[in-house]
């Protein structure tokens, strides 16, 4: 059986379905508000993840905690993210993208604020696990929602732009780490309080963002689906005549091949469905990419400020270098957003992963040489390629699955990746003992190469409609 789910745009006659009407719209201000609304949540997520690396660097000094204990703090958060991603993705296919998106923001925002009150490594570890539950669930849900609303011809580019908000949050984390944390021994507490902002933002998200049209149709909520589509059409100035959306009133059109509803007996979304014939190959490939990319990204960036301190740079200077390295994420996302609709998803993802492998190896040797210039330049290339790869990865993942499995598929892919993010921080200390920074980053480089090979096994879905 072939592994094709999404197919090129068919040239069938008759009135367009709601999803076809959405696919052919130009990018409007309403799309922009959805992108920014989801992206701000994404940036706040990145702020939380980014702050952790600076918090660990200060706690290693203030609490005199060893790297092994602090590694468990990082891994606890990623353990929560693994569970949250799988559960949140499945819930979004049952409760709706918008509802789960807002709930997860609230959970991890409140838990981040509470973690600022931690009195020990153990307390911080528990609270970071709860933070991870919310954070892990939010990311795949947001990318699924934006993917389902984006115009077909630029869908990949829009999702990469969504992922680019991660760079804004990472830069904000680097600024907070540089300007706030060094001010006092409690600077890390103030940084975590700043990371609690998503709890307030969740209220705005729940009230203002639209629910997925595909989800509404799958649940038989046709009036809501029609209102949502018409709102986007009015924003584009292409609203259909009043008589056009008759499919919303009659859920059984004459031509069953163009039905906008899903049978009531449709099978429940589950992880097992992702590994059945027709989806198994792409599922295994995308899980490998997620696992390997998470391992190298979190292994490198969670420990980056600490590694720079151990290389002989003062704490403030290591935070400054981390900020410079983080700034390179923005052009990485921009390049990925442009290339993904020219080279396609598969080629863009593989090239950026290979670039990450080369940059990681160069950074490892630069850290040993002690050359600040080599460390910053190679680190910036690592940021450029690695985050560009992340943008392409989030763009391709929701496209691999039909509507009833899209949230589940994206959530489980992210969940499998989080398993690697749990292991990565724990792997860093023994690898440093084994061979120092060069061996550590050579391992990261090799893992990126494996991810690139797996990316080439994915189907190329540029220009196709999302499978229903």
JOKA-V507253 format. One record per backbone hydrogen bond with DSSP energy under -1.0 kcal/mol. CO is the residue of the C=O (numbers start at 1). NH is the residue of the N-H. If there is no record, write none. Layout:
# JOKA-V507253
co->CO nh->NH
co->CO nh->NH
This chain:
# JOKA-V507253
co->7 nh->465
co->17 nh->21
co->18 nh->22
co->19 nh->23
co->20 nh->24
co->22 nh->25
co->23 nh->152
co->28 nh->32
co->29 nh->33
co->30 nh->34
co->31 nh->35
co->32 nh->36
co->33 nh->37
co->34 nh->38
co->35 nh->39
co->36 nh->40
co->37 nh->41
co->38 nh->42
co->39 nh->43
co->40 nh->44
co->41 nh->45
co->42 nh->46
co->43 nh->47
co->44 nh->48
co->45 nh->49
co->46 nh->50
co->47 nh->51
co->48 nh->52
co->51 nh->55
co->52 nh->56
co->53 nh->57
co->54 nh->58
co->55 nh->59
co->56 nh->60
co->58 nh->61
co->58 nh->62
co->59 nh->63
co->59 nh->65
co->66 nh->70
co->67 nh->71
co->68 nh->72
co->69 nh->73
co->70 nh->74
co->71 nh->75
co->72 nh->76
co->73 nh->77
co->74 nh->78
co->75 nh->79
co->76 nh->80
co->77 nh->81
co->78 nh->82
co->79 nh->83
co->80 nh->84
co->81 nh->85
co->82 nh->86
co->83 nh->87
co->84 nh->88
co->85 nh->89
co->86 nh->90
co->87 nh->91
co->88 nh->92
co->91 nh->94
co->91 nh->95
co->96 nh->100
co->97 nh->101
co->98 nh->102
co->99 nh->103
co->100 nh->104
co->101 nh->105
co->102 nh->106
co->103 nh->107
co->104 nh->108
co->105 nh->109
co->106 nh->110
co->107 nh->111
co->108 nh->112
co->109 nh->113
co->110 nh->114
co->111 nh->115
co->114 nh->117
co->115 nh->118
co->120 nh->124
co->121 nh->125
co->122 nh->126
co->123 nh->127
co->124 nh->128
co->125 nh->129
co->126 nh->130
co->127 nh->131
co->128 nh->132
co->129 nh->133
co->130 nh->134
co->131 nh->135
co->132 nh->136
co->133 nh->137
co->134 nh->138
co->135 nh->139
co->137 nh->141
co->138 nh->142
co->139 nh->143
co->140 nh->144
co->141 nh->145
co->142 nh->146
co->143 nh->147
co->144 nh->148
co->146 nh->150
co->151 nh->154
co->152 nh->155
co->154 nh->158
co->155 nh->159
co->156 nh->160
co->157 nh->161
co->158 nh->162
co->159 nh->163
co->160 nh->164
co->162 nh->165
co->163 nh->166
co->164 nh->167
co->164 nh->168
co->165 nh->169
co->166 nh->170
co->167 nh->171
co->168 nh->172
co->169 nh->173
co->170 nh->174
co->171 nh->175
co->172 nh->176
co->173 nh->177
co->174 nh->178
co->175 nh->179
co->176 nh->180
co->176 nh->181
co->180 nh->183
co->184 nh->187
co->186 nh->190
co->187 nh->191
co->188 nh->192
co->189 nh->193
co->190 nh->194
co->191 nh->195
co->193 nh->196
co->194 nh->197
co->196 nh->199
co->197 nh->200
co->197 nh->201
co->198 nh->202
co->201 nh->205
co->202 nh->206
co->203 nh->207
co->204 nh->208
co->205 nh->209
co->212 nh->216
co->213 nh->217
co->214 nh->218
co->215 nh->219
co->216 nh->221
co->217 nh->220
co->220 nh->222
co->221 nh->225
co->222 nh->226
co->223 nh->227
co->224 nh->228
co->225 nh->229
co->226 nh->230
co->227 nh->231
co->228 nh->232
co->229 nh->233
co->230 nh->234
co->231 nh->235
co->232 nh->236
co->233 nh->238
co->241 nh->244
co->244 nh->246
co->245 nh->248
co->246 nh->250
co->255 nh->258
co->256 nh->259
co->263 nh->266
co->271 nh->274
co->272 nh->275
co->273 nh->276
co->276 nh->279
co->276 nh->280
co->279 nh->283
co->280 nh->284
co->281 nh->285
co->282 nh->286
co->283 nh->287
co->284 nh->288
co->285 nh->289
co->286 nh->290
co->287 nh->291
co->288 nh->292
co->289 nh->293
co->290 nh->294
co->291 nh->295
co->292 nh->296
co->293 nh->297
co->294 nh->298
co->295 nh->299
co->296 nh->300
co->297 nh->301
co->298 nh->302
co->303 nh->307
co->304 nh->308
co->305 nh->309
co->306 nh->310
co->307 nh->311
co->308 nh->313
co->309 nh->312
co->314 nh->318
co->315 nh->319
co->316 nh->320
co->317 nh->321
co->318 nh->322
co->319 nh->323
co->320 nh->324
co->321 nh->325
co->322 nh->326
co->323 nh->327
co->326 nh->329
co->327 nh->330
co->328 nh->332
co->329 nh->333
co->330 nh->334
co->331 nh->335
co->332 nh->336
co->333 nh->337
co->334 nh->338
co->335 nh->339
co->336 nh->340
co->339 nh->342
co->339 nh->343
co->344 nh->348
co->345 nh->349
co->346 nh->350
co->347 nh->351
co->348 nh->352
co->349 nh->353
co->350 nh->354
co->351 nh->355
co->352 nh->356
co->353 nh->357
co->354 nh->358
co->355 nh->359
co->356 nh->360
co->357 nh->361
co->358 nh->362
co->359 nh->363
co->360 nh->364
co->361 nh->365
co->362 nh->366
co->363 nh->367
co->365 nh->369
co->366 nh->370
co->371 nh->375
co->372 nh->376
co->373 nh->377
co->374 nh->378
co->375 nh->379
co->376 nh->380
co->377 nh->381
co->378 nh->382
co->379 nh->383
co->380 nh->384
co->381 nh->385
co->382 nh->386
co->383 nh->387
co->384 nh->388
co->385 nh->389
co->386 nh->390
co->387 nh->391
co->388 nh->392
co->389 nh->393
co->390 nh->394
co->391 nh->395
co->392 nh->396
co->393 nh->397
co->397 nh->400
co->398 nh->401
co->402 nh->405
co->405 nh->409
co->406 nh->410
co->407 nh->411
co->408 nh->412
co->409 nh->413
co->410 nh->414
co->411 nh->415
co->412 nh->416
co->413 nh->417
co->414 nh->418
co->415 nh->419
co->417 nh->421
co->418 nh->422
co->419 nh->423
co->420 nh->424
co->423 nh->427
co->424 nh->428
co->427 nh->431
co->428 nh->432
co->429 nh->433
co->430 nh->434
co->431 nh->435
co->432 nh->436
co->436 nh->440
co->437 nh->441
co->438 nh->442
co->439 nh->443
co->440 nh->444
co->441 nh->445
co->442 nh->446
co->443 nh->447
co->444 nh->448
co->445 nh->449
co->446 nh->450
co->447 nh->451
co->448 nh->452
co->449 nh->453
co->450 nh->454
co->451 nh->455
co->452 nh->456
co->454 nh->457
co->455 nh->458
co->461 nh->464
